[in-house]
């Protein structure tokens, strides 16, 4: 039998079924008695209206992250990435909980991290899945953020044990995850990156965290780390308008953009990692750091909220991301345009509602807190009502 004949017979069959349905239901609803708005669709045939997008306050964004991704036992679950947990997520939850004044969530998030991720040397293992640690290597940004959160929590919640834990974790960061170079003291990617040339993630540098930990501990190495981070970021921005996701630093202080640590990544780009760099530098209380964030404004304006750009600001992907919007808001705020920065943060709010993700929810919250409020110990460049 020919394909043309088969098609003709199928067409006749389909018409017969539709005619029978219409005769059974004169109103023209092939589903019979299905009420309007059910699987048969609204009686008008129109699609349901899209949910209205909201503009979050910092507290609302923070609560959305904690409620959406933190289990009752304090574990931060990357539900959109297979249900695993990373040390970065625990640190984010601790920072957000401190900012919200949520002592119970802070306690559970820190206790889970301490009991399940903390290594014998005091650092935090990077990844946990299916009941145990699957990668015991540390990630320096998570360790630094967690130490910051602990010191802040010690003061906010009146718990000296948090302060002690934060200072201990901070000391382990200095001892095991920093090294002196010709550019100054730098934050390594982790305790595993101690061979030269050193794997370096520009978005791990956090002048707000190093200043706070330096004031709390009195250890001069924190000031050295602040200066070294500024020098390396400045060197990268002399080479290209935007910082890369990953770089390497040689012992003599030479800095080079790289596709990624240990071969990860397809090419050199400003992506999901690098977009945190302007946020971290914009919240610094030092004008020199904020100037570096402002220097990124022109290329970021070129790329908009696109998730991944080349180092000149041209898009290399099509999708947008929350952290890209927050990074652009940071550069705008550091340049002094607080009204426009507020608009960019609204873009981040809307993106996380239309495309929910663990990472997006975390940075929708942290972006607002770091850029608009001093509750995390920085100097917000775009103060807004919480």
QUIPESUL-V202280 format. One record per residue. N is the residue number from 0. RES is the residue in three letters. PHI is phi in whole degrees, 0 to 359 (none if undefined). OMEGA is omega as a letter, one per 20 degrees, with the letter a starting at -180 (* if undefined). NEAR is the number of other ideal C-beta (glycine too) atoms within 10 Angstrom. Layout:
N | RES | PHI | OMEGA | NEAR
N | RES | PHI | OMEGA | NEAR
//
This chain:
0 | UNK | none | a | 6
1 | UNK | 284 | r | 7
2 | UNK | 299 | a | 7
3 | UNK | 296 | a | 8
4 | UNK | 292 | r | 9
5 | UNK | 301 | a | 10
6 | UNK | 298 | a | 10
7 | UNK | 296 | r | 11
8 | UNK | 296 | r | 11
9 | UNK | 298 | a | 10
10 | UNK | 297 | r | 10
11 | UNK | 298 | r | 10
12 | UNK | 299 | r | 10
13 | UNK | 298 | r | 10
14 | UNK | 297 | r | 10
15 | UNK | 294 | r | 10
16 | UNK | 296 | a | 11
17 | UNK | 294 | r | 11
18 | UNK | 296 | r | 10
19 | UNK | 297 | a | 11
20 | UNK | 295 | a | 14
21 | UNK | 294 | r | 13
22 | UNK | 293 | r | 8
23 | UNK | 288 | a | 10
24 | UNK | 225 | a | 14
25 | UNK | 301 | a | 7
26 | UNK | 284 | r | 7
27 | UNK | 86 | r | 8
28 | UNK | 258 | a | 17
29 | UNK | 301 | a | 13
30 | UNK | 273 | r | 12
31 | UNK | 76 | a | 10
32 | UNK | 265 | a | 8
33 | UNK | 299 | a | 14
34 | UNK | 287 | r | 10
35 | UNK | 304 | r | 10
36 | UNK | 88 | r | 11
37 | UNK | 269 | a | 10
38 | UNK | 303 | r | 6
39 | UNK | 288 | r | 14
40 | UNK | 96 | r | 15
41 | UNK | 300 | a | 12
42 | UNK | 297 | r | 13
43 | UNK | 278 | a | 8
44 | UNK | 82 | a | 6
45 | UNK | 273 | r | 8
46 | UNK | 284 | r | 8
47 | UNK | 297 | a | 8
48 | UNK | 294 | r | 6
49 | UNK | 292 | r | 7
50 | UNK | 297 | a | 8
51 | UNK | 288 | a | 6
52 | UNK | 279 | a | 12
53 | UNK | 254 | r | 13
54 | UNK | 259 | a | 13
55 | UNK | 275 | q | 20
56 | UNK | 278 | r | 16
57 | UNK | 299 | a | 26
58 | UNK | 297 | r | 18
59 | UNK | 293 | r | 16
60 | UNK | 296 | r | 27
61 | UNK | 296 | a | 29
62 | UNK | 293 | r | 17
63 | UNK | 298 | r | 20
64 | UNK | 294 | a | 26
65 | UNK | 296 | a | 21
66 | UNK | 292 | a | 10
67 | UNK | 274 | a | 15
68 | UNK | 228 | a | 23
69 | UNK | 253 | r | 23
70 | UNK | 289 | a | 12
71 | UNK | 299 | a | 7
72 | UNK | 276 | r | 11
73 | UNK | 98 | r | 23
74 | UNK | 281 | r | 21
75 | UNK | 271 | a | 28
76 | UNK | 256 | r | 16
77 | UNK | 277 | a | 19
78 | UNK | 297 | r | 13
79 | UNK | 269 | a | 14
80 | UNK | 228 | r | 14
81 | UNK | 92 | r | 9
82 | UNK | 83 | r | 11
83 | UNK | 274 | r | 18
84 | UNK | 223 | r | 25
85 | UNK | 236 | a | 23
86 | UNK | 300 | r | 30
87 | UNK | 304 | a | 23
88 | UNK | 295 | r | 26
89 | UNK | 297 | r | 27
90 | UNK | 294 | r | 27
91 | UNK | 300 | r | 28
92 | UNK | 297 | r | 30
93 | UNK | 295 | r | 30
94 | UNK | 297 | a | 27
95 | UNK | 295 | r | 30
96 | UNK | 297 | r | 28
97 | UNK | 299 | a | 29
98 | UNK | 300 | a | 25
99 | UNK | 278 | a | 20
100 | UNK | 73 | a | 13
101 | UNK | 267 | a | 19
102 | UNK | 294 | a | 16
103 | UNK | 293 | r | 9
104 | UNK | 293 | r | 22
105 | UNK | 301 | a | 28
106 | UNK | 301 | a | 17
107 | UNK | 291 | a | 20
108 | UNK | 294 | r | 30
109 | UNK | 291 | a | 25
110 | UNK | 299 | r | 12
111 | UNK | 297 | r | 20
112 | UNK | 298 | a | 25
113 | UNK | 297 | a | 16
114 | UNK | 283 | a | 10
115 | UNK | 248 | a | 19
116 | UNK | 243 | a | 23
117 | UNK | 290 | a | 18
118 | UNK | 274 | r | 16
119 | UNK | 302 | r | 6
120 | UNK | 275 | r | 10
121 | UNK | 99 | r | 18
122 | UNK | 285 | a | 26
123 | UNK | 254 | r | 28
124 | UNK | 298 | a | 21
125 | UNK | 285 | a | 21
126 | UNK | 224 | r | 18
127 | UNK | 233 | r | 24
128 | UNK | 204 | r | 15
129 | UNK | 52 | r | 8
130 | UNK | 98 | a | 7
131 | UNK | 192 | r | 8
132 | UNK | 292 | r | 17
133 | UNK | 249 | r | 13
134 | UNK | 214 | a | 14
135 | UNK | 276 | r | 16
136 | UNK | 297 | r | 16
137 | UNK | 268 | r | 27
138 | UNK | 244 | a | 25
139 | UNK | 295 | r | 27
140 | UNK | 294 | r | 24
141 | UNK | 295 | r | 25
142 | UNK | 297 | a | 28
143 | UNK | 292 | r | 25
144 | UNK | 296 | r | 24
145 | UNK | 294 | r | 32
146 | UNK | 298 | r | 30
147 | UNK | 300 | a | 28
148 | UNK | 299 | a | 29
149 | UNK | 295 | r | 28
150 | UNK | 295 | r | 26
151 | UNK | 298 | a | 25
152 | UNK | 293 | r | 25
153 | UNK | 302 | r | 20
154 | UNK | 282 | a | 14
155 | UNK | 293 | a | 17
156 | UNK | 259 | r | 16
157 | UNK | 64 | a | 9
158 | UNK | 240 | a | 16
159 | UNK | 302 | a | 9
160 | UNK | 295 | r | 12
161 | UNK | 292 | r | 24
162 | UNK | 301 | r | 17
163 | UNK | 299 | r | 13
164 | UNK | 297 | r | 21
165 | UNK | 294 | r | 25
166 | UNK | 292 | r | 19
167 | UNK | 295 | r | 12
168 | UNK | 295 | r | 23
169 | UNK | 298 | r | 28
170 | UNK | 296 | r | 16
171 | UNK | 295 | r | 20
172 | UNK | 300 | a | 26
173 | UNK | 299 | a | 20
174 | UNK | 288 | a | 13
175 | UNK | 247 | a | 20
176 | UNK | 234 | r | 25
177 | UNK | 229 | r | 23
178 | UNK | 208 | r | 16
179 | UNK | 278 | r | 13
180 | UNK | 226 | r | 22
181 | UNK | 296 | r | 13
182 | UNK | 270 | a | 23
183 | UNK | 114 | r | 17
184 | UNK | 286 | a | 21
185 | UNK | 235 | r | 24
186 | UNK | 270 | r | 29
187 | UNK | 288 | r | 22
188 | UNK | 294 | r | 23
189 | UNK | 179 | a | 24
190 | UNK | 293 | a | 20
191 | UNK | 278 | a | 18
192 | UNK | 257 | a | 23
193 | UNK | 265 | r | 14
194 | UNK | 261 | a | 8
195 | UNK | 277 | j | 12
196 | UNK | 286 | a | 17
197 | UNK | 275 | r | 20
198 | UNK | 294 | a | 19
199 | UNK | 222 | r | 28
200 | UNK | 249 | a | 26
201 | UNK | 302 | a | 26
202 | UNK | 280 | r | 25
203 | UNK | 283 | a | 26
204 | UNK | 297 | a | 28
205 | UNK | 220 | a | 28
206 | UNK | 302 | r | 26
207 | UNK | 297 | r | 25
208 | UNK | 291 | a | 32
209 | UNK | 292 | r | 29
210 | UNK | 294 | a | 22
211 | UNK | 295 | a | 22
212 | UNK | 290 | r | 29
213 | UNK | 296 | r | 18
214 | UNK | 294 | a | 12
215 | UNK | 283 | a | 21
216 | UNK | 258 | a | 18
217 | UNK | 76 | a | 9
218 | UNK | 281 | a | 15
219 | UNK | 293 | a | 10
220 | UNK | 294 | r | 20
221 | UNK | 294 | r | 23
222 | UNK | 294 | r | 14
223 | UNK | 298 | a | 18
224 | UNK | 292 | r | 28
225 | UNK | 301 | a | 25
226 | UNK | 293 | r | 17
227 | UNK | 294 | r | 25
228 | UNK | 297 | r | 28
229 | UNK | 295 | a | 21
230 | UNK | 295 | a | 19
231 | UNK | 292 | r | 23
232 | UNK | 297 | r | 27
233 | UNK | 299 | r | 16
234 | UNK | 296 | r | 17
235 | UNK | 297 | a | 24
236 | UNK | 284 | r | 18
237 | UNK | 285 | a | 10
238 | UNK | 277 | a | 13
239 | UNK | 204 | a | 16
240 | UNK | 296 | a | 20
241 | UNK | 235 | r | 28
242 | UNK | 281 | r | 30
243 | UNK | 273 | r | 28
244 | UNK | 301 | a | 26
245 | UNK | 225 | r | 24
246 | UNK | 213 | r | 26
247 | UNK | 225 | a | 17
248 | UNK | 239 | r | 28
249 | UNK | 271 | a | 14
250 | UNK | 302 | a | 13
251 | UNK | 279 | r | 10
252 | UNK | 97 | r | 16
253 | UNK | 294 | a | 13
254 | UNK | 241 | a | 26
255 | UNK | 223 | r | 15
256 | UNK | 294 | a | 22
257 | UNK | 225 | r | 21
258 | UNK | 297 | a | 14
259 | UNK | 169 | r | 19
260 | UNK | 290 | r | 19
261 | UNK | 55 | r | 11
262 | UNK | 85 | r | 7
263 | UNK | 286 | r | 10
264 | UNK | 97 | a | 16
265 | UNK | 267 | r | 10
266 | UNK | 196 | r | 14
267 | UNK | 287 | a | 20
268 | UNK | 200 | r | 23
269 | UNK | 263 | a | 33
270 | UNK | 228 | a | 25
271 | UNK | 298 | r | 19
272 | UNK | 283 | a | 21
273 | UNK | 299 | a | 28
274 | UNK | 298 | r | 31
275 | UNK | 283 | a | 26
276 | UNK | 300 | r | 29
277 | UNK | 298 | r | 32
278 | UNK | 295 | a | 26
279 | UNK | 293 | a | 28
280 | UNK | 277 | r | 31
281 | UNK | 292 | a | 34
282 | UNK | 276 | r | 32
283 | UNK | 293 | r | 28
284 | UNK | 276 | a | 15
285 | UNK | 267 | a | 16
286 | UNK | 303 | a | 10
287 | UNK | 294 | r | 13
288 | UNK | 290 | a | 25
289 | UNK | 294 | r | 24
290 | UNK | 296 | r | 16
291 | UNK | 295 | r | 25
292 | UNK | 296 | r | 26
293 | UNK | 296 | r | 22
294 | UNK | 298 | a | 20
295 | UNK | 275 | a | 29
296 | UNK | 296 | a | 20
297 | UNK | 300 | r | 14
298 | UNK | 294 | r | 20
299 | UNK | 290 | r | 26
300 | UNK | 299 | r | 12
301 | UNK | 292 | a | 15
302 | UNK | 271 | a | 23
303 | UNK | 65 | a | 15
304 | UNK | 267 | a | 23
305 | UNK | 297 | a | 22
306 | UNK | 295 | a | 22
307 | UNK | 225 | a | 21
308 | UNK | 234 | r | 24
309 | UNK | 283 | a | 19
310 | UNK | 286 | r | 19
311 | UNK | 264 | r | 13
312 | UNK | 103 | r | 20
313 | UNK | 274 | a | 11
314 | UNK | 299 | r | 16
315 | UNK | 245 | r | 16
316 | UNK | 225 | a | 12
317 | UNK | 260 | a | 8
318 | UNK | 287 | r | 12
319 | UNK | 260 | r | 19
320 | UNK | 217 | r | 24
321 | UNK | 298 | a | 30
322 | UNK | 293 | r | 28
323 | UNK | 295 | r | 29
324 | UNK | 296 | r | 29
325 | UNK | 293 | r | 32
326 | UNK | 295 | r | 32
327 | UNK | 295 | r | 27
328 | UNK | 301 | a | 32
329 | UNK | 296 | r | 33
330 | UNK | 296 | r | 29
331 | UNK | 298 | a | 29
332 | UNK | 295 | r | 31
333 | UNK | 297 | r | 28
334 | UNK | 279 | r | 20
335 | UNK | 104 | a | 12
336 | UNK | 262 | a | 18
337 | UNK | 290 | r | 17
338 | UNK | 295 | r | 9
339 | UNK | 290 | r | 15
340 | UNK | 300 | r | 26
341 | UNK | 298 | r | 18
342 | UNK | 294 | r | 13
343 | UNK | 295 | r | 25
344 | UNK | 292 | r | 28
345 | UNK | 295 | r | 16
346 | UNK | 302 | r | 18
347 | UNK | 298 | r | 28
348 | UNK | 303 | a | 23
349 | UNK | 290 | r | 19
350 | UNK | 296 | a | 24
351 | UNK | 289 | r | 28
352 | UNK | 279 | a | 19
353 | UNK | 277 | a | 12
354 | UNK | 220 | a | 13
355 | UNK | 297 | r | 16
356 | UNK | 202 | r | 20
357 | UNK | 303 | a | 22
358 | UNK | 293 | r | 20
359 | UNK | 296 | r | 24
360 | UNK | 296 | r | 24
361 | UNK | 298 | a | 28
362 | UNK | 276 | r | 28
363 | UNK | 296 | r | 29
364 | UNK | 284 | a | 30
365 | UNK | 295 | r | 26
366 | UNK | 302 | r | 28
367 | UNK | 294 | a | 28
368 | UNK | 295 | a | 24
369 | UNK | 289 | a | 31
370 | UNK | 266 | a | 29
371 | UNK | 236 | a | 24
372 | UNK | 214 | a | 20
373 | UNK | 266 | a | 14
374 | UNK | 295 | r | 20
375 | UNK | 260 | r | 21
376 | UNK | 90 | r | 20
377 | UNK | 264 | r | 23
378 | UNK | 240 | a | 18
379 | UNK | 298 | a | 23
380 | UNK | 279 | a | 25
381 | UNK | 226 | a | 25
382 | UNK | 299 | r | 13
383 | UNK | 226 | r | 16
384 | UNK | 292 | r | 7
385 | UNK | 281 | * | 15
//
